[in-house]
């Protein structure tokens, strides 16, 4: 059995390889998966989530992830979300690999959005705006650059400017043309691809400002109470999701449905339908496309399977 | 995070250490645990079982185990049961260790019975009979010798004699006085402790033959259709179980209840009650004690916690 720590996970899954692995995986069936959420038995806020999944004819994966909101206040601080992903041979049950959970989550989440951008964004997109400067932000910048090589520049906006500066510096070290903007509205109006990776509970992206042809990627609002883009973004754009089974959990679409701005019928396709060619993606250079990334255990399985391919 | 392969699991958990760790763990609460059983999505016989548990104020453990009946016919053959145990810090969710599942299961199962024998068998027990010669048999011999140091001799009986010979030879290499018997009835009548670790579906132990004072350990009959000891063994003996929550699954007690030989009220105590002194164990040198070991996810958690203590 192989063990991949965080650095080994990132090294083993270059973006072009992982994006293509996810694309191919979406040609197959959605794996069967379960979820067990356990709360701290002493009554604390912490939760531990276990997600076992089994791909038909493929491997078995178990994602185990702790969500401990108070970890940031520990001395030294620890990430709130930590865990492991374990992969087993679907023909024997034998353990194949164990991988750092936070790195796997970062990798699969960014590659999921990057696959969406590869399928939906304009082929001549040049300007990428990343909204948010948390741990995932640099991964989202790099994954989009891999998915759409025409991109020339990355702008970073974040409520706390110093963190945006840190992400931009980190990207520049890798030779990427990255800069910080203090004007999210202006940057929204200039970008060809906007990727939102925040914990915002109010819309940061005004749909009225989006240029025709822009691709809007929404990642952060994974709870019904969170929101990254306003109703206008959803009514102006053609809406896509990563998978229909999971699309009602996040706030962007569910709040827009609740307000009456859209109905669930507005969702044109998910990644399975797009990859298989069952439904159309972008229909013209002036169309605004919106991709809501809700994630899911199947992406852990697809990503762990890709990791197992690197074992040779 | 530390990784324990099978050899490292066995080396890190010497029997006296593990038996004492299990004893202390039974002073605390039964951990909250869940179980997810997934069947091969292509319709095969194989199953994959995921058991997450969380001890109040303690660690989180996830046991992952594949049950693949056809592994024995593979070339080369593989064990039918394989898997992993992962342990996480209950205060942060951070991964602490991953350990070979088969070795952890062997270790916890034998130590569970050994704790039963330590609490229930006569202190002057000298003769141990092991019934069955599968992978667990040598572990059960060694664990009982550690739990009851007065034991002088080990007899092994198995339907296939050659496998009993192999287990006896393995024990003799460790300096243990071990021999094979072809006469299970005669050996039953001579033994002070009888430990049954079989997959038998008919009773191998005749209760009428048990000597007063014998301790009978029943491990194998984990399904309602399996059976190791007859009704007479259960009516002559004082019955104990490892935990009451799990006691109705195995065939020995459930078939004896179904036949009317005993009622569930015949179960005098479980390990939690015995360790805490809430209920009595053996009440005299002539009493026959019967311990039904049904296992459970809490023992995986206790054993993984013991393993984490070795990390220092």
Interface residues (C-beta under 8 A of the other chain):
Chain A: X1 X3 X5 X31 X32 X34 X36 X38 X40 X41 X42 X46 X48 X50 X52 X54 X55 X56 X57 X60 X62 X64 X65 X66 X67 X68 X71 X74 X78 X81 X82 X83 X84 X86 X88 X90 X91 X92 X93 X94 X95 X98 X100 X101
Chain B: X1 X3 X5 X31 X32 X34 X36 X38 X40 X41 X42 X46 X48 X50 X52 X54 X55 X56 X57 X60 X62 X64 X65 X66 X67 X68 X71 X74 X78 X81 X82 X83 X84 X86 X88 X90 X91 X92 X93 X94 X95 X98 X100 X101
